[in-house]
């Protein structure tokens, strides 16, 4: 099950890159090639999620949601050069604790 963890973060990278590509095109009026990057990244995101070794898609999505929150804050700092605040930190800790409960709690089912 631990082998799934890098897949969750890989999926988050592709989803954030894909969404950010659309942000750049529509909000920042960057070139149309950002649409192609966005579409390709979102396709990669969906593909990577199918490679996660859990039985139910809904559980994968629930776990992924918490990973996405953490990954988005890392993106905020590394790409957008904006520091997160105490509420970002507290919220991501709470979400990630939820992820761990769902992920490892269902291991015994």
Secondary structure, 3 states (H helix, E strand, C coil): CCCHHHHHHHHHHHHHHHHHHHHHHHCCCCCCHHHHHHHHHHHHHHHHHHCCCCCCHHHHHHHHHHHHHHHHHHHHHHCCCCCCCHHHHHHHHHHHHHHHHHHHHHHHC
